[in-house]
Structure formats: C-alpha cells, structure tokens
Amino acid sequence: MAIVTVTSKLHHTGRAALPAALGLALLLGACAKGDISSSGVPTDTRERHPIVLRDAPRSLDVFVGRAGGGLDPRQAVDVARFGEDYRRSGKGGLVAEVPTGAGRDLATHDTLDGIRRSLARAGVSPGALSVRTYRIADPELASPIRLTYASLQAGLPHSCGQWPTDLGASSYRTDASNEPYWNFGCATQANLAAQIADPLDLVRARSEGRLDTQKRMEAIKKLRDGKDPSTQYRQEQSAISTAVGGK
C-alpha cells in the first residue's frame, strides 16, 4: 500500500512539473536564438546596425592660397591619389566646385590648373572634369576648390549616438531585461564599414588570380625528393653589441 501511495505521488508530481519543464525549455530556446528582444529590437549587433551599400559622394577640398602659384607638394599628392581612387571606383564624372567672390581669381586659376595637372598624372582624362562655381559668403574664410565624384560606399543606414531608451533606472522592464542597449555596437560597425577598401567584397568574393605554376612544380619536386617544400627565408642579423660598437 505504501509503495502504491509513493508511486501515485511521484506520478502526480511529474504531471505537475511537466508544464513548468516545457515552459523552461521554451524560454531557454528563445534565449538561445537571440534574434529579437522583448522590446522588438534585434539583439544581434549586425542586425541592429547592418552594413549596407549605397552610392554616395566622395570629396576632397583643395585650398586656394592668396599668392597663387598652383598646388603645394602635399596638395599635389592628395589630388593625385584622389584621381587614382576616382579611376578605380568612381561613377560618372568628376566635378570641381570653384569659389567666386573672394578676390583671388588669379590664385584660384593657378590652383585649378595644378589640379588638372595632378589628375592628368593620375591618368584621369581632361574631359572627365567639369567645373562649377559657387558664391562664398565670407571672403576672409578659406574657400576651397571641392572635388567630388560618386562611388559605391559601405556604411550604416542610420547615424550612431541615438538613445531611444533611457539607460538609467527609469523603467523596470528595460532594466530587468538584461538586454544590450540600442546604440551598442553602432560605432564598431561604422568603423568596420569605413575601413573596407572595396565594398563589393561584402557582396561577393573575388575571382582567383593566376597560379604560380613554376613555384607549384618546384614544391611538388621537393616533395617527391623527400625535401621540405616550405620557403626558407634568410635574414642577416648582427649582434646588439656589434651594432652599438660594444665588445
């Protein structure tokens, strides 16, 4: 009789604990998935702040000096590299916005000629550059010639620094949820997008380059001869005492 009583109690306890166990399993499954938080915001940083591709302008400001004379060495290098980037990833034409009304017409003309020469050295055809003018508001401020072209760029669909919810103890539901705040990871995603040289690498892989057939055959020959096919790098290093003149 005692055995039957204990068995029935265990059976009753098991049936009572079954809904609780199922609820706990569902809760753990939701935590393991980690897609959407209780507030409806994705918990994954890559989904909350996705990196997207878009056509956006890329600009370079070339400042005009008072005495003219063209570009200084630093600006000449900057314009040449800007021209190389335009040839590699630019879409459409290249626009130069030239300031007017500053009383530096000669200096502006010399700077624009220097820009054309630097772009030509970078391989940009003269017909790719179109010139527009803009009226400056204050002649005392530096008014640059702005070079602009459109290119495919990687970035975020929104700006960082947004705080839709309070991080303080203003809402028990938000504080007790133990979820990442909305702006978490936004700066990391934005910095990663800014460091991508070719945004198309996010969409598809590049094709394989040409194989080094000679190096491959030499490695196979070493393997057949029982030798190590790895490359042995040799570097001459002198002792520290010898380098500083010691004994």
ABEGO torsion letter per residue (X at the ends): XAAAAAAAAAAAAAAAAAAAAAAAAAAAAAAAAGABBAAGBBABAAAABBBBBBBBBBBBBBBBBAAEGEBBAAAAAAAAAAAAAAAAABBEBBBBBBBBGAGAAAAAAAAAAAAAAAAAAAGBBAAABBBBBBBBABAABBBBBBBBBBBBBBBBABBBGBBABBABBABAAAAAAGBBBAABGAAAAAAAAAABABAAAAABBBBBBBBBAAAAAAAAAAAAAGBBABBBBBBBBBBAAAAAGBX
